[in-house]
Amino acid sequence: MTDSQRPRTGILLTNLGTPDAPDKAAVKRYLKEFLSDYRVVDLPRWLWIPLLNGVILNIRPARSAAAYSTVWTEEGSPLMVHTRAQAQAVAKIMEERHGSEVVVDFAMRYGNPSIASVVDRMLEQGVEQLLVLPLFPQYSGATVASTSDALNHYLETRRSMPAIRFISGYSDNADYIAALALSIRSYQAEHGVPQELIFSYHGIPQRYCDEGDPYEQQCHRTTQLVVELLGLKEGQYRTVFQSRFGREPWLKPYADETLAELPGNGVESIQVICPGFSADCLETIEEMGEENRDVFLDAGGDKYGFIPCLNSSPEHIAALTQLIDEQLAGWVEEPLG
């Protein structure tokens, strides 16, 4: 089959999302879409929607907008900047390997660019086969399955649809694990080795895992594989969960409570990494890089280091493109050259 006869293949990278601007109105629009998703908050709609619209969306947007304003850049939110850079880097490598046969783009589950708008554009470019890679290494219904929901909802509006392949997680992917380990080694080569290395993942309600979500297990699996590669021993690392919301129990131990307790237990030097975030964002830069840093230091800690996310580092892009190429088998020709 010649290049002109072969259908074009699309690669869609997705991330969670971001407000369009660091102001109350934009944050309110974003939070309304995000918190209205049943995958995120599964309370009965008759209970949750009035609470969301009547209380939460009248209080939280101003506070969140103030936090976003501290991390916003001239190019936009950090998550948008990094996700765009990741897509551009993947696109460059895909073009080198497969020429014009492959189209690469990115979208956000909530906010802009939306999954519907980007997939629509890709189909207009002649894409007949679509590989979707949500940039969430550890699967959760609240992230990966929700992304699938959004894609399927869009496809319900079309008379025809492309062939779909969907990567539902890569928590134990060897290249991803190696990239994390290298980022830690590189940081410690410059800043020294701490008493403890803290692996912080975004939390979800404990009930979700009790009902079958494998997220918690996959987080601990990622930690274990990284520490094995680094040769760390028990007592030199721990896993925590951040960003809890609401009153019901979330995955424990909680990051903020743990960091407040460590100095009293003789741990005065730590470094934090967030392996569940493929790109730096509000939760990594502001929450773990600043807010929880203050928690640790105010409790008597001496040294707090934050290891950036993998973002568009060469090792991360190499891991993503290798993962993608493995999934393209049968859809595209062997890499050029």
MIMI-551563 format. One record per residue (C-alpha): residue number from 1; chain; x, y, z. Coordinates in steps of 0.001 Angstrom, whole numbers, plus 500000, padded with zeros to 6 digits. Layout:
// residues N
+-----+-----+--------+--------+--------+
| seq | mol |     c1 |     c2 |     c3 |
+-----+-----+--------+--------+--------+
| NUM |   A |      X |      Y |      Z |
...
+-----+-----+--------+--------+--------+
END
This chain:
// residues 337
+-----+-----+--------+--------+--------+
| seq | mol |     c1 |     c2 |     c3 |
+-----+-----+--------+--------+--------+
|   1 |   A | 500000 | 500000 | 500000 |
|   2 |   A | 501391 | 503414 | 499035 |
|   3 |   A | 501476 | 506401 | 501380 |
|   4 |   A | 498615 | 507994 | 499429 |
|   5 |   A | 496471 | 504876 | 499861 |
|   6 |   A | 497237 | 504237 | 503519 |
|   7 |   A | 494811 | 505908 | 505960 |
|   8 |   A | 496302 | 508587 | 508178 |
|   9 |   A | 496771 | 507743 | 511846 |
|  10 |   A | 496143 | 510237 | 514611 |
|  11 |   A | 497871 | 510303 | 517980 |
|  12 |   A | 495962 | 512248 | 520603 |
|  13 |   A | 497686 | 513122 | 523870 |
|  14 |   A | 495296 | 514234 | 526596 |
|  15 |   A | 495658 | 515762 | 530018 |
|  16 |   A | 493253 | 516868 | 532714 |
|  17 |   A | 492733 | 520510 | 531840 |
|  18 |   A | 493206 | 524082 | 532901 |
|  19 |   A | 491229 | 527321 | 533108 |
|  20 |   A | 491592 | 529686 | 530159 |
|  21 |   A | 492867 | 532420 | 532462 |
|  22 |   A | 493820 | 532860 | 536128 |
|  23 |   A | 490661 | 534756 | 537006 |
|  24 |   A | 487509 | 533902 | 538904 |
|  25 |   A | 485208 | 533642 | 535882 |
|  26 |   A | 487498 | 531310 | 533920 |
|  27 |   A | 488224 | 529157 | 536959 |
|  28 |   A | 484508 | 528896 | 537727 |
|  29 |   A | 483768 | 527645 | 534185 |
|  30 |   A | 486553 | 525100 | 534457 |
|  31 |   A | 485577 | 523858 | 537915 |
|  32 |   A | 481920 | 523564 | 536914 |
|  33 |   A | 482815 | 521234 | 534047 |
|  34 |   A | 485345 | 519282 | 536104 |
|  35 |   A | 483267 | 518834 | 539243 |
|  36 |   A | 480079 | 518026 | 537299 |
|  37 |   A | 481699 | 514849 | 535959 |
|  38 |   A | 480177 | 511815 | 537676 |
|  39 |   A | 483511 | 510022 | 537353 |
|  40 |   A | 485085 | 512705 | 539552 |
|  41 |   A | 482303 | 513128 | 542106 |
|  42 |   A | 479821 | 510259 | 542077 |
|  43 |   A | 477371 | 511549 | 544649 |
|  44 |   A | 473684 | 511490 | 543671 |
|  45 |   A | 473032 | 514377 | 541294 |
|  46 |   A | 470093 | 515662 | 543354 |
|  47 |   A | 472501 | 516145 | 546244 |
|  48 |   A | 475707 | 517164 | 544510 |
|  49 |   A | 474606 | 519620 | 541804 |
|  50 |   A | 472786 | 522042 | 544168 |
|  51 |   A | 475787 | 521908 | 546524 |
|  52 |   A | 478182 | 522499 | 543639 |
|  53 |   A | 476254 | 525404 | 542126 |
|  54 |   A | 475003 | 526928 | 545353 |
|  55 |   A | 478092 | 526703 | 547550 |
|  56 |   A | 481315 | 525415 | 546008 |
|  57 |   A | 481238 | 527471 | 542809 |
|  58 |   A | 480555 | 530601 | 544849 |
|  59 |   A | 483528 | 530053 | 547150 |
|  60 |   A | 486281 | 528022 | 545541 |
|  61 |   A | 486886 | 529881 | 542220 |
|  62 |   A | 488314 | 533002 | 543860 |
|  63 |   A | 490708 | 530985 | 545995 |
|  64 |   A | 491766 | 528788 | 543080 |
|  65 |   A | 492200 | 531803 | 540792 |
|  66 |   A | 494577 | 533364 | 543317 |
|  67 |   A | 496612 | 530158 | 543350 |
|  68 |   A | 496649 | 529921 | 539547 |
|  69 |   A | 497883 | 533505 | 539290 |
|  70 |   A | 501032 | 532556 | 541203 |
|  71 |   A | 502038 | 529911 | 538636 |
|  72 |   A | 500678 | 531416 | 535398 |
|  73 |   A | 503181 | 532210 | 532657 |
|  74 |   A | 503137 | 534471 | 529611 |
|  75 |   A | 502374 | 531385 | 527505 |
|  76 |   A | 499529 | 530261 | 529752 |
|  77 |   A | 499136 | 527754 | 532557 |
|  78 |   A | 502088 | 525429 | 533207 |
|  79 |   A | 499989 | 522380 | 532352 |
|  80 |   A | 499073 | 523855 | 528979 |
|  81 |   A | 502647 | 524914 | 528251 |
|  82 |   A | 504135 | 521534 | 529121 |
|  83 |   A | 501438 | 519450 | 527408 |
|  84 |   A | 501813 | 521477 | 524220 |
|  85 |   A | 505589 | 521011 | 524363 |
|  86 |   A | 505151 | 517261 | 524861 |
|  87 |   A | 502850 | 517024 | 521843 |
|  88 |   A | 505258 | 519039 | 519707 |
|  89 |   A | 508186 | 516849 | 520729 |
|  90 |   A | 506246 | 513646 | 520032 |
|  91 |   A | 505076 | 515058 | 516680 |
|  92 |   A | 508654 | 515798 | 515635 |
|  93 |   A | 509775 | 512240 | 516347 |
|  94 |   A | 506696 | 510715 | 514734 |
|  95 |   A | 507304 | 512752 | 511590 |
|  96 |   A | 510906 | 511556 | 511482 |
|  97 |   A | 509773 | 507945 | 511876 |
|  98 |   A | 506572 | 507877 | 509843 |
|  99 |   A | 506438 | 511003 | 507699 |
| 100 |   A | 503060 | 512611 | 507032 |
| 101 |   A | 501256 | 509345 | 507712 |
| 102 |   A | 500863 | 510246 | 511402 |
| 103 |   A | 499134 | 513327 | 512852 |
| 104 |   A | 499843 | 514309 | 516473 |
| 105 |   A | 497761 | 516691 | 518589 |
| 106 |   A | 496732 | 517252 | 522203 |
| 107 |   A | 493523 | 518019 | 524076 |
| 108 |   A | 492253 | 518557 | 527604 |
| 109 |   A | 489545 | 516515 | 529284 |
| 110 |   A | 488108 | 519707 | 530764 |
| 111 |   A | 488435 | 523173 | 529286 |
| 112 |   A | 490282 | 523944 | 526074 |
| 113 |   A | 491316 | 522607 | 523671 |
| 114 |   A | 488489 | 520139 | 524117 |
| 115 |   A | 488687 | 516518 | 523037 |
| 116 |   A | 485731 | 517023 | 520687 |
| 117 |   A | 487271 | 520022 | 518904 |
| 118 |   A | 490667 | 518401 | 518453 |
| 119 |   A | 489359 | 515031 | 517264 |
| 120 |   A | 487063 | 516864 | 514862 |
| 121 |   A | 490078 | 518693 | 513420 |
| 122 |   A | 492070 | 515479 | 513144 |
| 123 |   A | 489272 | 513730 | 511262 |
| 124 |   A | 489105 | 516683 | 508859 |
| 125 |   A | 492812 | 516056 | 508213 |
| 126 |   A | 491997 | 512576 | 506990 |
| 127 |   A | 492644 | 510601 | 510167 |
| 128 |   A | 490896 | 507228 | 510013 |
| 129 |   A | 492768 | 505531 | 512866 |
| 130 |   A | 493108 | 507198 | 516264 |
| 131 |   A | 495427 | 506252 | 519122 |
| 132 |   A | 494576 | 508023 | 522375 |
| 133 |   A | 497171 | 508377 | 525135 |
| 134 |   A | 495864 | 509983 | 528341 |
| 135 |   A | 498939 | 511311 | 530137 |
| 136 |   A | 498013 | 509641 | 533421 |
| 137 |   A | 500551 | 506870 | 534135 |
| 138 |   A | 498363 | 505291 | 536834 |
| 139 |   A | 494851 | 504365 | 535728 |
| 140 |   A | 491862 | 505787 | 537570 |
| 141 |   A | 488248 | 505960 | 536572 |
| 142 |   A | 488329 | 509653 | 537488 |
| 143 |   A | 490977 | 510391 | 534847 |
| 144 |   A | 491502 | 507716 | 532201 |
| 145 |   A | 487950 | 506343 | 532073 |
| 146 |   A | 486576 | 509877 | 532107 |
| 147 |   A | 488720 | 510660 | 529068 |
| 148 |   A | 487242 | 507644 | 527299 |
| 149 |   A | 483766 | 508870 | 528257 |
| 150 |   A | 484425 | 512250 | 526635 |
| 151 |   A | 485728 | 510665 | 523437 |
| 152 |   A | 482768 | 508292 | 523209 |
| 153 |   A | 480338 | 511135 | 523851 |
| 154 |   A | 481816 | 513021 | 520908 |
| 155 |   A | 481678 | 509959 | 518641 |
| 156 |   A | 477995 | 509520 | 519457 |
| 157 |   A | 477371 | 512673 | 517410 |
| 158 |   A | 479002 | 511292 | 514235 |
| 159 |   A | 477653 | 509014 | 511524 |
| 160 |   A | 481102 | 507504 | 511024 |
| 161 |   A | 483974 | 507009 | 513412 |
| 162 |   A | 487675 | 506142 | 513198 |
| 163 |   A | 489229 | 502924 | 514411 |
| 164 |   A | 490220 | 503533 | 518035 |
| 165 |   A | 493079 | 502312 | 520196 |
| 166 |   A | 493296 | 503559 | 523766 |
| 167 |   A | 496239 | 503349 | 526188 |
| 168 |   A | 494750 | 503017 | 529664 |
| 169 |   A | 497923 | 503495 | 531700 |
| 170 |   A | 501643 | 502854 | 531845 |
| 171 |   A | 502444 | 502775 | 535547 |
| 172 |   A | 505005 | 499989 | 535221 |
| 173 |   A | 506401 | 500838 | 531792 |
| 174 |   A | 510167 | 500295 | 531944 |
| 175 |   A | 511065 | 503457 | 530007 |
| 176 |   A | 508794 | 505610 | 532165 |
| 177 |   A | 510284 | 504121 | 535338 |
| 178 |   A | 513811 | 504686 | 534031 |
| 179 |   A | 512990 | 508309 | 533190 |
| 180 |   A | 511722 | 508888 | 536732 |
| 181 |   A | 514833 | 507305 | 538242 |
| 182 |   A | 517117 | 509403 | 536037 |
| 183 |   A | 515301 | 512607 | 536989 |
| 184 |   A | 515828 | 511773 | 540670 |
| 185 |   A | 519501 | 510949 | 540192 |
| 186 |   A | 520047 | 514152 | 538213 |
| 187 |   A | 518370 | 516276 | 540864 |
| 188 |   A | 520306 | 514643 | 543672 |
| 189 |   A | 523604 | 515026 | 541820 |
| 190 |   A | 523075 | 518779 | 542135 |
| 191 |   A | 521214 | 519045 | 545453 |
| 192 |   A | 522440 | 516073 | 547461 |
| 193 |   A | 520663 | 513015 | 548827 |
| 194 |   A | 517895 | 513583 | 551432 |
| 195 |   A | 516999 | 511484 | 554442 |
| 196 |   A | 513779 | 510503 | 552689 |
| 197 |   A | 512452 | 510600 | 549161 |
| 198 |   A | 508699 | 511295 | 549118 |
| 199 |   A | 506557 | 509966 | 546258 |
| 200 |   A | 503391 | 512068 | 546151 |
| 201 |   A | 500411 | 511068 | 544000 |
| 202 |   A | 497091 | 512819 | 543530 |
| 203 |   A | 494551 | 511293 | 545869 |
| 204 |   A | 491115 | 509898 | 545117 |
| 205 |   A | 488396 | 508824 | 547571 |
| 206 |   A | 489303 | 505572 | 549329 |
| 207 |   A | 485837 | 504324 | 548450 |
| 208 |   A | 486682 | 504372 | 544720 |
| 209 |   A | 489521 | 501915 | 545286 |
| 210 |   A | 487394 | 499804 | 547618 |
| 211 |   A | 484933 | 499518 | 544729 |
| 212 |   A | 487575 | 498267 | 542305 |
| 213 |   A | 489603 | 501219 | 540988 |
| 214 |   A | 493226 | 499940 | 540676 |
| 215 |   A | 494773 | 503389 | 541106 |
| 216 |   A | 496223 | 502916 | 544586 |
| 217 |   A | 497874 | 499621 | 543667 |
| 218 |   A | 499393 | 501124 | 540549 |
| 219 |   A | 500792 | 504103 | 542480 |
| 220 |   A | 502546 | 501803 | 544933 |
| 221 |   A | 503784 | 499672 | 542035 |
| 222 |   A | 505379 | 502713 | 540393 |
| 223 |   A | 507065 | 503694 | 543644 |
| 224 |   A | 508392 | 500185 | 544174 |
| 225 |   A | 509854 | 499914 | 540684 |
| 226 |   A | 511595 | 503278 | 540966 |
| 227 |   A | 513100 | 502563 | 544390 |
| 228 |   A | 514318 | 499187 | 543168 |
| 229 |   A | 516076 | 500896 | 540280 |
| 230 |   A | 517579 | 503458 | 542669 |
| 231 |   A | 518562 | 500816 | 545213 |
| 232 |   A | 516692 | 502502 | 548066 |
| 233 |   A | 515936 | 500642 | 551271 |
| 234 |   A | 512944 | 500740 | 553617 |
| 235 |   A | 513004 | 503994 | 555565 |
| 236 |   A | 514604 | 505953 | 552732 |
| 237 |   A | 511331 | 506621 | 550916 |
| 238 |   A | 507562 | 506697 | 551368 |
| 239 |   A | 504397 | 507172 | 549307 |
| 240 |   A | 501779 | 509814 | 550136 |
| 241 |   A | 498637 | 511202 | 548511 |
| 242 |   A | 497845 | 514878 | 548018 |
| 243 |   A | 495043 | 517205 | 546914 |
| 244 |   A | 492128 | 515691 | 548818 |
| 245 |   A | 488769 | 517401 | 548569 |
| 246 |   A | 485593 | 517027 | 550583 |
| 247 |   A | 484885 | 515224 | 553841 |
| 248 |   A | 484986 | 511521 | 553011 |
| 249 |   A | 488241 | 509568 | 553507 |
| 250 |   A | 490729 | 509713 | 550638 |
| 251 |   A | 493785 | 507562 | 550038 |
| 252 |   A | 496240 | 507730 | 552929 |
| 253 |   A | 498710 | 508734 | 554165 |
| 254 |   A | 497855 | 512347 | 553396 |
| 255 |   A | 500780 | 514389 | 552096 |
| 256 |   A | 500248 | 517476 | 554247 |
| 257 |   A | 499772 | 515538 | 557486 |
| 258 |   A | 502820 | 513369 | 556775 |
| 259 |   A | 505055 | 516340 | 556036 |
| 260 |   A | 503912 | 518023 | 559248 |
| 261 |   A | 504850 | 514914 | 561262 |
| 262 |   A | 508224 | 514041 | 559725 |
| 263 |   A | 510415 | 516642 | 561517 |
| 264 |   A | 509090 | 515467 | 564881 |
| 265 |   A | 510194 | 511960 | 563928 |
| 266 |   A | 513723 | 513066 | 563151 |
| 267 |   A | 513386 | 513530 | 559394 |
| 268 |   A | 514658 | 517004 | 558599 |
| 269 |   A | 515712 | 516618 | 554957 |
| 270 |   A | 513355 | 515414 | 552202 |
| 271 |   A | 512837 | 515603 | 548482 |
| 272 |   A | 509439 | 515252 | 546837 |
| 273 |   A | 508579 | 513869 | 543406 |
| 274 |   A | 505109 | 513523 | 541858 |
| 275 |   A | 505239 | 510523 | 539482 |
| 276 |   A | 501512 | 510550 | 538744 |
| 277 |   A | 501729 | 513946 | 537053 |
| 278 |   A | 503186 | 513854 | 533555 |
| 279 |   A | 503549 | 517645 | 533556 |
| 280 |   A | 504008 | 520295 | 536197 |
| 281 |   A | 500804 | 522101 | 537100 |
| 282 |   A | 499096 | 523884 | 539982 |
| 283 |   A | 499110 | 520761 | 542161 |
| 284 |   A | 502839 | 520195 | 541757 |
| 285 |   A | 504228 | 523728 | 541590 |
| 286 |   A | 501997 | 525499 | 544108 |
| 287 |   A | 500708 | 522701 | 546333 |
| 288 |   A | 503786 | 520482 | 546628 |
| 289 |   A | 506460 | 522983 | 545636 |
| 290 |   A | 505294 | 525792 | 547899 |
| 291 |   A | 502338 | 525087 | 550203 |
| 292 |   A | 503530 | 521754 | 551542 |
| 293 |   A | 507112 | 522988 | 551592 |
| 294 |   A | 505967 | 525570 | 554120 |
| 295 |   A | 504150 | 522872 | 556098 |
| 296 |   A | 507359 | 520848 | 556388 |
| 297 |   A | 509641 | 523774 | 557222 |
| 298 |   A | 507194 | 525298 | 559706 |
| 299 |   A | 507088 | 521936 | 561498 |
| 300 |   A | 510865 | 522058 | 561990 |
| 301 |   A | 512176 | 520585 | 558749 |
| 302 |   A | 515491 | 521874 | 557443 |
| 303 |   A | 515767 | 521004 | 553742 |
| 304 |   A | 512929 | 520530 | 551271 |
| 305 |   A | 513554 | 519793 | 547619 |
| 306 |   A | 510975 | 519493 | 544875 |
| 307 |   A | 511912 | 517370 | 541842 |
| 308 |   A | 510095 | 518658 | 538725 |
| 309 |   A | 507826 | 516430 | 536701 |
| 310 |   A | 509182 | 514734 | 533597 |
| 311 |   A | 507506 | 517320 | 531370 |
| 312 |   A | 509145 | 517290 | 527907 |
| 313 |   A | 512514 | 515929 | 529003 |
| 314 |   A | 514203 | 513803 | 526310 |
| 315 |   A | 513849 | 510671 | 528435 |
| 316 |   A | 510136 | 511240 | 528933 |
| 317 |   A | 509488 | 511916 | 525260 |
| 318 |   A | 511495 | 508816 | 524355 |
| 319 |   A | 509348 | 506759 | 526746 |
| 320 |   A | 506101 | 508155 | 525329 |
| 321 |   A | 507101 | 507684 | 521698 |
| 322 |   A | 508241 | 504115 | 522336 |
| 323 |   A | 504927 | 503384 | 524057 |
| 324 |   A | 503088 | 504917 | 521115 |
| 325 |   A | 505053 | 503022 | 518478 |
| 326 |   A | 504333 | 499725 | 520217 |
| 327 |   A | 500618 | 500484 | 519913 |
| 328 |   A | 500815 | 501493 | 516241 |
| 329 |   A | 501714 | 497995 | 515039 |
| 330 |   A | 499702 | 497155 | 511940 |
| 331 |   A | 498518 | 500712 | 511496 |
| 332 |   A | 501656 | 502366 | 510139 |
| 333 |   A | 504701 | 501345 | 508169 |
| 334 |   A | 507904 | 500513 | 509991 |
| 335 |   A | 509842 | 503661 | 511036 |
| 336 |   A | 511600 | 505445 | 508175 |
| 337 |   A | 515327 | 504940 | 507910 |
+-----+-----+--------+--------+--------+
END
